[in-house]
Amino acid sequence: MSVVRLRELLDDARTGGYAIPAFNVIDELSMDAVVSSAARARSPVVVQVSVRTARFWGPGLLHTAFEAKRRLHGATAVLHLDHCQDPGFLLSCLDSGWRSALFDSSHLPAAQSVRETRRLVAQAERREAEIEGEFERIVRVDAPPEPAGPRTDPADVAAFLDATGVHCFGPDLGTRHGTHLTEPKIDYERARWLSSRVPVVLHGGSGLPEGSLRKAVDSGVTKVNFSSVLKETYTAAVHGFARAGSTEPLDLVRAAHSRIGELCRHYADVLGSTGRSL
């Protein structure tokens, strides 16, 4: 399979009325489960890696493993660094062959956020890579309650997009990171408005009802992130292995691989990406 670009996948998803599932992997087992299940479902997929995981394994090793699995399984897949606030580490991943990364500038003052994001977009394009932008803080489900304030003025969002040239954008749509135990109030109208300007990413897909995910797709969202639900699935497989009293590690590998694969195929169906590989 030839190398594909994230923006290419997202533009195709927008035209086709579906979204690309993006799964945060932890190791080679979970990466293989995501890539192989996507290949079987003929679904494009984004293989996401947190900064903590990328530092643990190393950008070069992860890229080598990803490319080997993408070719082995014949998958339409992109390797993506998730929520990076360190420009130096982000560029080190791109220099190791990664072609996509999220620069999270939510910790920076507005003017600096624009400058740094714009600089990284230019640096990425010189490396034939792409940047997902984010400047609004998206908190965790288990974070202390905060008073609800107005979302960023649309004019300020448009100015950020115009000034930075990000290849896709993760806005605050009302979801949180972590697994939702109750349904959040998602701003579908905001997603619809943004989708006419840039590919829109929904952060915090774990635990959302299927109807909410489909409505997000109908509102123009073209990438949905799933992290916590994959980790929970992996951990449940480990607990099941321990309860069964097995002493054969391959039984654990098979169980975790199978359960993660089922999860990925489920979300490909929900988001409408099954059968959409390029």
Backbone as CSV, one residue per row, in Angstrom:
resi,resn,N_x,N_y,N_z,CA_x,CA_y,CA_z,C_x,C_y,C_z
1,MET,0.842,-1.197,0.000,0.000,0.000,0.000,0.879,1.249,0.000
2,SER,0.512,2.236,-0.805,1.255,3.481,-0.840,0.937,4.307,0.402
3,VAL,1.852,5.220,0.736,1.657,6.095,1.894,0.541,7.091,1.596
4,VAL,-0.363,7.271,2.560,-1.453,8.240,2.399,-1.264,9.362,3.398
5,ARG,-1.865,10.494,3.103,-1.791,11.661,3.981,-3.087,11.777,4.770
6,LEU,-2.989,12.304,5.987,-4.169,12.455,6.825,-5.200,13.347,6.159
7,ARG,-4.777,14.486,5.622,-5.732,15.402,5.016,-6.445,14.743,3.842
8,GLU,-5.732,13.906,3.094,-6.353,13.178,1.990,-7.483,12.287,2.504
9,LEU,-7.234,11.584,3.608,-8.262,10.712,4.181,-9.451,11.523,4.692
10,LEU,-9.167,12.648,5.348,-10.244,13.448,5.918,-11.083,14.130,4.843
11,ASP,-10.447,14.585,3.775,-11.207,15.184,2.673,-12.111,14.145,2.020
12,ASP,-11.593,12.931,1.860,-12.401,11.866,1.277,-13.569,11.515,2.194
13,ALA,-13.327,11.522,3.520,-14.390,11.231,4.476,-15.478,12.296,4.429
14,ARG,-15.061,13.549,4.309,-16.053,14.638,4.251,-16.926,14.495,3.019
15,THR,-16.313,14.175,1.893,-17.079,13.987,0.658,-18.009,12.787,0.764
16,GLY,-17.518,11.734,1.410,-18.283,10.492,1.484,-19.267,10.418,2.626
17,GLY,-19.247,11.390,3.542,-20.205,11.403,4.635,-19.921,10.379,5.726
18,TYR,-18.645,10.160,6.026,-18.271,9.265,7.117,-17.123,9.899,7.881
19,ALA,-16.632,9.225,8.920,-15.501,9.725,9.695,-14.469,8.615,9.860
20,ILE,-13.216,9.020,10.071,-12.116,8.086,10.261,-11.958,7.816,11.753
21,PRO,-11.987,6.556,12.195,-11.689,6.282,13.602,-10.196,6.422,13.871
22,ALA,-9.856,7.019,15.014,-8.460,7.206,15.417,-8.287,6.572,16.789
23,PHE,-7.429,5.559,16.886,-7.265,4.791,18.118,-5.877,5.012,18.708
24,ASN,-5.829,5.339,19.991,-4.546,5.501,20.680,-4.019,4.134,21.110
25,VAL,-2.874,3.747,20.553,-2.283,2.450,20.863,-1.243,2.602,21.965
26,ILE,-0.902,1.466,22.581,0.009,1.460,23.715,1.301,0.728,23.399
27,ASP,1.211,-0.273,22.532,2.361,-1.122,22.247,2.165,-1.797,20.890
28,GLU,3.060,-2.735,20.563,2.990,-3.400,19.269,1.739,-4.260,19.138
29,LEU,1.315,-4.886,20.233,0.107,-5.719,20.199,-1.107,-4.882,19.807
30,SER,-1.318,-3.774,20.525,-2.495,-2.956,20.236,-2.396,-2.311,18.860
31,MET,-1.173,-1.950,18.437,-1.000,-1.394,17.099,-1.387,-2.419,16.039
32,ASP,-0.933,-3.650,16.203,-1.259,-4.675,15.217,-2.754,-4.961,15.188
33,ALA,-3.389,-4.973,16.367,-4.830,-5.217,16.415,-5.593,-4.132,15.661
34,VAL,-5.186,-2.872,15.838,-5.856,-1.756,15.157,-5.640,-1.836,13.651
35,VAL,-4.395,-2.030,13.227,-4.078,-2.009,11.795,-4.679,-3.211,11.087
36,SER,-4.568,-4.397,11.676,-5.085,-5.597,11.008,-6.607,-5.584,10.940
37,SER,-7.278,-5.092,11.990,-8.748,-5.043,11.958,-9.226,-4.025,10.936
38,ALA,-8.511,-2.911,10.813,-8.871,-1.914,9.806,-8.721,-2.495,8.402
39,ALA,-7.657,-3.261,8.196,-7.441,-3.869,6.880,-8.557,-4.854,6.548
40,ARG,-8.955,-5.664,7.530,-10.036,-6.634,7.279,-11.361,-5.931,6.995
41,ALA,-11.598,-4.817,7.688,-12.838,-4.063,7.485,-12.756,-3.128,6.285
42,ARG,-11.579,-3.065,5.662,-11.328,-2.132,4.567,-11.708,-0.710,4.994
43,SER,-11.298,-0.380,6.223,-11.560,0.950,6.764,-10.248,1.706,6.899
44,PRO,-10.188,2.946,6.444,-9.026,3.761,6.781,-8.975,3.961,8.290
45,VAL,-7.776,4.152,8.830,-7.647,4.295,10.277,-6.473,5.206,10.596
46,VAL,-6.593,5.917,11.703,-5.484,6.705,12.240,-4.970,5.982,13.482
47,VAL,-3.693,5.649,13.467,-3.040,5.015,14.612,-2.387,6.126,15.417
48,GLN,-2.978,6.432,16.567,-2.498,7.551,17.372,-1.607,7.047,18.511
49,VAL,-0.659,7.878,18.890,0.258,7.552,19.975,0.389,8.779,20.873
50,SER,0.207,8.582,22.179,0.399,9.692,23.109,1.882,10.032,23.215
51,VAL,2.153,11.222,23.700,3.550,11.631,23.897,4.231,10.694,24.886
52,ARG,3.540,10.337,25.951,4.133,9.441,26.955,4.514,8.097,26.334
53,THR,3.636,7.537,25.510,3.929,6.267,24.853,5.059,6.419,23.845
54,ALA,5.038,7.521,23.096,6.085,7.746,22.099,7.453,7.901,22.755
55,ARG,7.504,8.561,23.891,8.777,8.689,24.601,9.232,7.337,25.153
56,PHE,8.290,6.527,25.598,8.632,5.228,26.198,9.287,4.297,25.174
57,TRP,8.661,4.169,23.993,9.165,3.247,22.977,10.186,3.895,22.047
58,GLY,10.060,5.203,21.859,10.938,5.908,20.934,10.272,6.103,19.590
59,PRO,10.337,7.316,19.022,9.674,7.600,17.743,10.131,6.708,16.605
60,GLY,11.437,6.416,16.526,11.944,5.602,15.421,11.414,4.193,15.452
61,LEU,11.410,3.564,16.618,10.910,2.196,16.744,9.429,2.119,16.409
62,LEU,8.653,3.082,16.899,7.217,3.072,16.625,6.935,3.251,15.135
63,HIS,7.683,4.142,14.489,7.476,4.338,13.056,7.834,3.082,12.279
64,THR,8.930,2.437,12.638,9.339,1.206,11.958,8.271,0.115,12.124
65,ALA,7.759,-0.027,13.347,6.726,-1.028,13.604,5.455,-0.714,12.820
66,PHE,5.072,0.557,12.804,3.865,0.950,12.084,3.986,0.649,10.594
67,GLU,5.090,1.049,9.987,5.264,0.825,8.553,5.259,-0.666,8.225
68,ALA,5.890,-1.473,9.069,5.898,-2.922,8.831,4.487,-3.486,8.885
69,LYS,3.695,-3.041,9.832,2.336,-3.572,9.985,1.409,-3.031,8.892
70,ARG,1.586,-1.780,8.538,0.768,-1.211,7.458,0.976,-1.989,6.164
71,ARG,2.230,-2.307,5.854,2.526,-3.050,4.631,2.076,-4.511,4.747
72,LEU,2.326,-5.122,5.893,1.959,-6.522,6.095,0.470,-6.749,5.886
73,HIS,-0.337,-5.867,6.469,-1.788,-6.058,6.428,-2.447,-5.347,5.246
74,GLY,-1.702,-4.497,4.542,-2.284,-3.774,3.421,-3.329,-2.768,3.856
75,ALA,-3.052,-2.056,4.946,-4.033,-1.128,5.513,-3.841,0.288,4.994
76,THR,-4.951,1.022,4.912,-4.916,2.464,4.667,-4.850,3.131,6.030
77,ALA,-3.638,3.531,6.434,-3.439,3.982,7.814,-2.420,5.115,7.870
78,VAL,-2.585,5.957,8.892,-1.674,7.077,9.150,-1.237,6.990,10.605
79,LEU,0.058,7.215,10.859,0.595,7.272,12.220,0.583,8.729,12.675
80,HIS,0.003,8.967,13.859,-0.275,10.339,14.309,0.146,10.508,15.758
81,LEU,0.921,11.553,16.051,1.287,11.897,17.426,0.161,12.718,18.037
82,ASP,-0.311,12.289,19.210,-1.482,12.921,19.813,-1.078,13.898,20.915
83,HIS,-1.745,15.025,20.973,-1.642,16.004,22.061,-0.218,16.302,22.490
84,CYS,0.564,16.793,21.581,1.941,17.164,21.902,2.038,18.671,22.130
85,GLN,2.593,19.064,23.270,2.807,20.484,23.570,4.280,20.863,23.468
86,ASP,5.113,19.914,23.083,6.560,20.121,22.990,6.971,20.157,21.519
87,PRO,7.206,21.346,20.964,7.558,21.430,19.537,8.785,20.609,19.173
88,GLY,9.773,20.572,20.049,10.990,19.823,19.749,10.719,18.341,19.608
89,PHE,9.924,17.788,20.505,9.621,16.359,20.415,8.740,16.076,19.206
90,LEU,7.804,16.972,18.927,6.954,16.793,17.747,7.808,16.704,16.488
91,LEU,8.756,17.612,16.345,9.602,17.607,15.144,10.503,16.374,15.117
92,SER,10.908,15.875,16.278,11.733,14.661,16.285,10.941,13.472,15.761
93,CYS,9.632,13.437,16.035,8.787,12.372,15.484,8.679,12.517,13.963
94,LEU,8.464,13.736,13.494,8.386,13.943,12.053,9.707,13.589,11.381
95,ASP,10.821,13.892,12.031,12.129,13.547,11.471,12.372,12.038,11.479
96,SER,11.592,11.310,12.294,11.696,9.845,12.321,10.771,9.189,11.298
97,GLY,10.049,10.018,10.517,9.208,9.477,9.459,7.725,9.606,9.678
98,TRP,7.300,10.062,10.866,5.873,10.266,11.099,5.375,11.354,10.149
99,ARG,4.118,11.269,9.756,3.588,12.228,8.795,2.426,13.055,9.336
100,SER,2.174,12.930,10.665,1.030,13.645,11.206,1.200,13.819,12.714
101,ALA,0.775,14.979,13.229,0.878,15.240,14.661,-0.110,16.320,15.062
102,LEU,-0.595,16.217,16.306,-1.421,17.264,16.899,-0.538,18.148,17.767
103,PHE,-0.449,19.425,17.416,0.194,20.384,18.298,-0.882,21.027,19.144
104,ASP,-0.854,20.720,20.437,-1.820,21.252,21.390,-1.249,22.527,21.991
105,SER,-1.764,23.655,21.558,-1.261,24.951,22.024,-2.187,25.583,23.051
106,SER,-3.022,24.781,23.681,-4.009,25.317,24.617,-3.368,25.909,25.865
107,HIS,-2.093,25.592,26.111,-1.395,26.121,27.283,-0.737,27.470,27.015
108,LEU,-0.808,27.942,25.779,-0.105,29.163,25.392,-1.061,30.353,25.295
109,PRO,-0.551,31.578,25.519,-1.359,32.769,25.224,-1.742,32.784,23.746
110,ALA,-2.835,33.448,23.429,-3.418,33.370,22.087,-2.425,33.721,20.981
111,ALA,-1.726,34.844,21.123,-0.813,35.262,20.058,0.329,34.267,19.893
112,GLN,0.853,33.753,21.000,1.938,32.783,20.927,1.447,31.459,20.342
113,SER,0.211,31.094,20.673,-0.391,29.885,20.121,-0.414,29.941,18.601
114,VAL,-0.814,31.077,18.065,-0.865,31.247,16.613,0.534,31.173,16.018
115,ARG,1.477,31.897,16.610,2.843,31.931,16.065,3.482,30.546,16.064
116,GLU,3.353,29.843,17.183,4.018,28.543,17.294,3.354,27.502,16.397
117,THR,2.037,27.550,16.315,1.338,26.615,15.438,1.688,26.869,13.985
118,ARG,1.703,28.134,13.592,2.044,28.490,12.212,3.465,28.023,11.876
119,ARG,4.400,28.201,12.820,5.790,27.769,12.597,5.860,26.252,12.399
120,LEU,5.104,25.501,13.220,5.152,24.045,13.108,4.466,23.549,11.842
121,VAL,3.423,24.233,11.404,2.790,23.874,10.130,3.809,24.012,8.998
122,ALA,4.545,25.105,8.997,5.560,25.309,7.955,6.666,24.261,8.047
123,GLN,7.118,23.976,9.265,8.152,22.957,9.458,7.647,21.584,9.017
124,ALA,6.392,21.274,9.333,5.828,19.984,8.946,5.724,19.863,7.429
125,GLU,5.268,20.917,6.782,5.104,20.854,5.327,6.438,20.647,4.621
126,ARG,7.514,21.205,5.190,8.839,20.956,4.618,9.235,19.485,4.758
127,ARG,8.630,18.796,5.707,8.893,17.373,5.917,7.800,16.499,5.297
128,GLU,6.938,17.110,4.493,5.807,16.420,3.865,4.894,15.792,4.918
129,ALA,4.666,16.540,5.983,3.815,16.087,7.079,2.739,17.130,7.344
130,GLU,1.812,16.793,8.254,0.650,17.643,8.490,0.417,17.833,9.986
131,ILE,-0.215,18.957,10.322,-0.444,19.326,11.713,-1.940,19.485,11.982
132,GLU,-2.396,18.797,13.021,-3.724,19.050,13.585,-3.570,20.151,14.622
133,GLY,-4.441,21.143,14.583,-4.359,22.257,15.521,-5.368,22.128,16.643
134,GLU,-4.989,22.673,17.793,-5.910,22.757,18.937,-5.434,23.890,19.834
135,PHE,-6.341,24.818,20.156,-5.950,25.886,21.074,-6.946,26.058,22.213
136,GLU,-8.056,25.334,22.175,-9.033,25.377,23.255,-8.783,24.193,24.201
137,ARG,-8.850,24.423,25.493,-8.555,23.364,26.455,-9.741,22.410,26.563
138,ILE,-9.473,21.134,26.334,-10.487,20.090,26.476,-10.100,19.260,27.695
139,VAL,-10.890,19.336,28.752,-10.523,18.725,30.025,-10.938,17.254,30.057
140,ARG,-10.585,16.570,31.132,-10.932,15.170,31.310,-12.300,15.028,31.968
141,VAL,-12.904,13.870,31.744,-14.202,13.562,32.343,-14.127,13.663,33.862
142,ASP,-13.005,13.212,34.449,-12.872,13.178,35.906,-12.285,14.456,36.484
143,ALA,-12.164,15.504,35.678,-11.652,16.781,36.181,-12.702,17.446,37.064
144,PRO,-12.279,18.253,38.048,-13.247,18.968,38.893,-14.163,19.835,38.043
145,PRO,-15.417,19.935,38.430,-16.358,20.772,37.657,-15.877,22.211,37.578
146,GLU,-16.089,22.809,36.417,-15.734,24.204,36.203,-16.963,24.959,35.726
147,PRO,-17.071,26.238,36.061,-18.194,27.034,35.546,-18.159,27.063,34.018
148,ALA,-19.300,26.857,33.419,-19.363,26.871,31.960,-19.248,28.306,31.458
149,GLY,-18.296,28.532,30.589,-18.120,29.852,30.004,-18.412,29.810,28.519
150,PRO,-18.438,30.964,27.883,-18.695,30.997,26.437,-17.531,30.375,25.681
151,ARG,-17.839,29.698,24.581,-16.782,29.146,23.747,-16.119,30.281,22.967
152,THR,-14.964,29.981,22.411,-14.198,30.979,21.678,-15.058,31.619,20.591
153,ASP,-14.935,32.906,20.461,-15.684,33.636,19.444,-15.367,33.069,18.059
154,PRO,-16.383,32.839,17.230,-16.138,32.294,15.887,-15.118,33.087,15.085
155,ALA,-15.098,34.396,15.262,-14.133,35.221,14.524,-12.702,34.889,14.947
156,ASP,-12.507,34.586,16.231,-11.172,34.236,16.721,-10.758,32.855,16.225
157,VAL,-11.725,31.933,16.142,-11.435,30.605,15.594,-11.040,30.729,14.125
158,ALA,-11.826,31.494,13.359,-11.525,31.683,11.943,-10.157,32.329,11.760
159,ALA,-9.820,33.278,12.628,-8.517,33.939,12.536,-7.387,32.950,12.803
160,PHE,-7.569,32.058,13.774,-6.555,31.034,14.071,-6.364,30.116,12.864
161,LEU,-7.456,29.670,12.276,-7.364,28.767,11.123,-6.687,29.454,9.943
162,ASP,-7.059,30.696,9.683,-6.478,31.429,8.553,-4.991,31.696,8.777
163,ALA,-4.630,32.053,10.000,-3.253,32.440,10.288,-2.302,31.256,10.341
164,THR,-2.803,30.112,10.786,-1.914,28.958,10.995,-1.883,28.000,9.817
165,GLY,-2.984,27.864,9.090,-3.040,26.914,7.989,-3.016,25.462,8.433
166,VAL,-3.536,25.165,9.647,-3.542,23.785,10.121,-4.331,22.903,9.149
167,HIS,-3.936,21.632,9.098,-4.524,20.710,8.128,-5.821,20.083,8.629
168,CYS,-6.039,20.106,9.940,-7.318,19.749,10.549,-7.341,20.391,11.928
169,PHE,-8.493,20.348,12.583,-8.666,21.148,13.795,-9.494,20.389,14.815
170,GLY,-8.994,20.379,16.070,-9.727,19.763,17.170,-10.339,20.821,18.068
171,PRO,-11.592,21.186,17.856,-12.227,22.236,18.652,-12.868,21.682,19.926
172,ASP,-13.273,22.583,20.786,-14.105,22.224,21.932,-15.536,22.100,21.433
173,LEU,-16.022,20.866,21.394,-17.404,20.628,20.959,-18.296,20.169,22.113
174,GLY,-17.742,20.189,23.341,-18.530,19.799,24.506,-18.161,18.442,25.075
175,THR,-17.331,17.674,24.367,-16.884,16.387,24.888,-15.661,16.586,25.777
176,ARG,-15.289,15.495,26.479,-14.115,15.530,27.350,-13.252,14.301,27.064
177,HIS,-12.004,14.378,27.500,-11.146,13.210,27.410,-11.524,12.220,28.513
178,GLY,-11.345,10.919,28.227,-11.778,9.890,29.153,-13.067,9.261,28.651
179,THR,-13.606,8.335,29.430,-14.835,7.640,29.034,-16.053,8.338,29.614
180,HIS,-16.943,8.789,28.737,-18.155,9.462,29.186,-19.118,8.443,29.814
181,LEU,-19.553,8.726,31.029,-20.554,7.885,31.685,-21.956,8.446,31.477
182,THR,-22.038,9.707,31.171,-23.298,10.344,30.782,-23.058,11.088,29.479
183,GLU,-24.107,11.279,28.724,-23.955,11.904,27.410,-23.720,13.404,27.552
184,PRO,-22.623,13.918,26.989,-22.371,15.361,27.068,-23.238,16.115,26.066
185,LYS,-23.318,17.417,26.262,-24.038,18.259,25.315,-23.062,18.665,24.211
186,ILE,-23.204,18.039,23.059,-22.288,18.270,21.947,-22.824,19.416,21.078
187,ASP,-21.926,20.305,20.708,-22.304,21.458,19.892,-22.191,21.071,18.408
188,TYR,-23.234,20.424,17.918,-23.227,19.961,16.528,-23.240,21.124,15.550
189,GLU,-23.879,22.209,15.930,-23.934,23.372,15.035,-22.538,23.956,14.847
190,ARG,-21.757,23.977,15.911,-20.381,24.475,15.812,-19.549,23.565,14.901
191,ALA,-19.755,22.269,15.033,-19.044,21.330,14.159,-19.412,21.574,12.702
192,ARG,-20.687,21.829,12.456,-21.152,22.065,11.092,-20.524,23.336,10.521
193,TRP,-20.462,24.385,11.346,-19.877,25.649,10.898,-18.384,25.474,10.589
194,LEU,-17.669,24.780,11.454,-16.242,24.587,11.256,-15.927,23.691,10.067
195,SER,-16.774,22.703,9.841,-16.477,21.718,8.796,-16.475,22.326,7.400
196,SER,-17.074,23.493,7.255,-17.038,24.167,5.955,-15.705,24.880,5.733
197,ARG,-14.880,24.932,6.807,-13.606,25.645,6.732,-12.387,24.730,6.839
198,VAL,-12.522,23.623,7.584,-11.374,22.753,7.856,-11.911,21.397,8.317
199,PRO,-11.186,20.305,8.071,-11.614,19.011,8.622,-11.674,19.069,10.152
200,VAL,-12.763,18.586,10.718,-13.024,18.704,12.159,-12.774,17.371,12.858
201,VAL,-12.062,17.442,13.997,-11.748,16.272,14.809,-12.559,16.337,16.101
202,LEU,-13.202,15.226,16.451,-13.926,15.127,17.722,-13.039,14.404,18.723
203,HIS,-12.603,15.117,19.753,-11.839,14.508,20.831,-12.799,13.932,21.862
204,GLY,-12.401,12.824,22.501,-13.228,12.246,23.555,-14.385,11.427,23.026
205,GLY,-14.089,10.473,22.123,-15.154,9.633,21.578,-15.557,8.486,22.484
206,SER,-14.717,8.144,23.457,-14.986,6.977,24.315,-16.253,7.183,25.140
207,GLY,-17.136,6.204,25.073,-18.358,6.247,25.864,-19.507,7.000,25.247
208,LEU,-19.293,7.645,24.111,-20.403,8.364,23.471,-21.378,7.373,22.859
209,PRO,-22.684,7.619,22.983,-23.663,6.736,22.344,-23.488,6.717,20.827
210,GLU,-23.875,5.601,20.228,-23.736,5.487,18.774,-24.488,6.589,18.054
211,GLY,-25.656,6.943,18.555,-26.434,7.996,17.912,-25.714,9.334,17.919
212,SER,-25.013,9.622,19.005,-24.264,10.881,19.096,-23.100,10.877,18.117
213,LEU,-22.429,9.737,17.989,-21.317,9.652,17.041,-21.812,9.831,15.609
214,ARG,-22.929,9.205,15.293,-23.463,9.341,13.926,-23.924,10.774,13.663
215,LYS,-24.497,11.420,14.671,-24.937,12.805,14.492,-23.724,13.717,14.303
216,ALA,-22.623,13.411,14.995,-21.398,14.186,14.812,-20.895,14.056,13.377
217,VAL,-20.939,12.831,12.841,-20.533,12.615,11.450,-21.443,13.399,10.517
218,ASP,-22.733,13.347,10.771,-23.685,14.092,9.939,-23.450,15.597,10.031
219,SER,-22.818,16.039,11.124,-22.529,17.467,11.308,-21.174,17.865,10.750
220,GLY,-20.497,16.932,10.072,-19.254,17.284,9.392,-17.977,16.820,10.064
221,VAL,-18.051,16.156,11.232,-16.846,15.627,11.878,-16.268,14.514,10.994
222,THR,-14.949,14.549,10.760,-14.342,13.559,9.873,-13.251,12.728,10.545
223,LYS,-12.993,12.961,11.833,-12.055,12.132,12.597,-12.545,12.091,14.031
224,VAL,-12.634,10.892,14.602,-13.093,10.739,15.985,-12.038,9.967,16.761
225,ASN,-11.611,10.527,17.898,-10.543,9.936,18.698,-11.089,8.997,19.773
226,PHE,-10.490,7.815,19.860,-10.840,6.834,20.883,-9.554,6.403,21.580
227,SER,-9.436,6.722,22.848,-8.258,6.334,23.616,-8.644,5.501,24.829
228,SER,-9.425,6.075,25.731,-9.751,5.388,26.987,-10.437,4.053,26.763
229,VAL,-11.338,3.988,25.789,-12.084,2.747,25.582,-11.167,1.630,25.104
230,LEU,-10.122,1.960,24.334,-9.173,0.927,23.915,-8.353,0.455,25.111
231,LYS,-7.906,1.381,25.947,-7.144,0.994,27.133,-7.985,0.126,28.067
232,GLU,-9.255,0.472,28.225,-10.133,-0.315,29.083,-10.342,-1.716,28.517
233,THR,-10.458,-1.810,27.200,-10.621,-3.111,26.555,-9.377,-3.974,26.745
234,TYR,-8.230,-3.362,26.586,-6.952,-4.056,26.784,-6.853,-4.547,28.231
235,THR,-7.145,-3.673,29.184,-7.049,-4.025,30.596,-8.035,-5.123,30.969
236,ALA,-9.230,-5.081,30.401,-10.222,-6.129,30.671,-9.724,-7.489,30.196
237,ALA,-9.019,-7.511,29.062,-8.455,-8.770,28.565,-7.405,-9.305,29.536
238,VAL,-6.603,-8.415,30.099,-5.582,-8.818,31.078,-6.245,-9.389,32.330
239,HIS,-7.282,-8.714,32.814,-7.985,-9.202,34.001,-8.625,-10.563,33.751
240,GLY,-9.216,-10.730,32.566,-9.809,-12.014,32.213,-8.774,-13.124,32.167
241,PHE,-7.597,-12.806,31.642,-6.492,-13.766,31.579,-6.067,-14.177,32.988
242,ALA,-5.986,-13.192,33.890,-5.567,-13.494,35.260,-6.605,-14.355,35.977
243,ARG,-7.886,-14.036,35.755,-8.935,-14.818,36.419,-8.969,-16.258,35.923
244,ALA,-8.634,-16.454,34.651,-8.669,-17.799,34.075,-7.523,-18.669,34.587
245,GLY,-6.526,-18.050,35.175,-5.417,-18.810,35.730,-4.471,-19.382,34.694
246,SER,-4.494,-18.856,33.474,-3.606,-19.351,32.421,-2.167,-18.926,32.693
247,THR,-1.234,-19.769,32.294,0.188,-19.429,32.421,0.848,-19.302,31.044
248,GLU,0.028,-19.275,29.978,0.548,-19.153,28.623,0.358,-17.717,28.139
249,PRO,1.442,-16.919,28.071,1.306,-15.518,27.683,0.645,-15.317,26.324
250,LEU,0.817,-16.271,25.400,0.194,-16.104,24.086,-1.328,-16.109,24.174
251,ASP,-1.879,-16.775,25.220,-3.332,-16.720,25.407,-3.773,-15.290,25.683
252,LEU,-2.967,-14.562,26.463,-3.273,-13.156,26.736,-3.154,-12.329,25.472
253,VAL,-2.098,-12.547,24.705,-1.898,-11.793,23.467,-3.082,-11.990,22.523
254,ARG,-3.484,-13.255,22.356,-4.610,-13.548,21.453,-5.900,-12.900,21.947
255,ALA,-6.141,-12.987,23.257,-7.385,-12.429,23.809,-7.428,-10.920,23.652
256,ALA,-6.334,-10.247,23.998,-6.300,-8.789,23.890,-6.399,-8.360,22.436
257,HIS,-5.684,-9.045,21.557,-5.699,-8.711,20.128,-7.116,-8.847,19.572
258,SER,-7.786,-9.927,19.938,-9.140,-10.172,19.439,-10.119,-9.118,19.942
259,ARG,-10.055,-8.790,21.221,-11.013,-7.838,21.795,-10.794,-6.427,21.251
260,ILE,-9.541,-6.033,21.081,-9.258,-4.710,20.509,-9.709,-4.668,19.052
261,GLY,-9.466,-5.751,18.320,-9.908,-5.807,16.930,-11.411,-5.670,16.796
262,GLU,-12.159,-6.347,17.666,-13.625,-6.237,17.646,-14.064,-4.801,17.924
263,LEU,-13.400,-4.164,18.878,-13.719,-2.772,19.200,-13.513,-1.864,17.988
264,CYS,-12.389,-2.044,17.314,-12.074,-1.198,16.160,-13.069,-1.407,15.029
265,ARG,-13.424,-2.651,14.767,-14.396,-2.922,13.695,-15.764,-2.343,14.047
266,HIS,-16.115,-2.381,15.334,-17.394,-1.798,15.761,-17.448,-0.301,15.445
267,TYR,-16.392,0.421,15.806,-16.416,1.869,15.581,-16.296,2.220,14.102
268,ALA,-15.626,1.383,13.332,-15.602,1.619,11.884,-17.019,1.533,11.320
269,ASP,-17.783,0.571,11.805,-19.177,0.448,11.362,-20.000,1.663,11.790
270,VAL,-19.830,2.073,13.035,-20.617,3.193,13.570,-20.320,4.489,12.804
271,LEU,-19.056,4.713,12.490,-18.656,5.951,11.822,-18.818,5.888,10.305
272,GLY,-19.167,4.702,9.802,-19.411,4.571,8.365,-18.160,4.419,7.530
273,SER,-17.008,4.097,8.162,-15.758,4.021,7.404,-15.473,2.619,6.839
274,THR,-16.269,1.623,7.247,-16.069,0.267,6.728,-16.208,0.261,5.211
275,GLY,-15.241,-0.370,4.554,-15.273,-0.468,3.087,-14.825,0.778,2.361
276,ARG,-14.247,1.749,3.098,-13.890,3.032,2.476,-12.384,3.197,2.225
277,SER,-11.591,2.139,2.408,-10.142,2.265,2.193,-9.846,2.762,0.795
278,LEU,-8.821,3.587,0.684,-8.440,4.133,-0.623,-7.691,3.091,-1.439
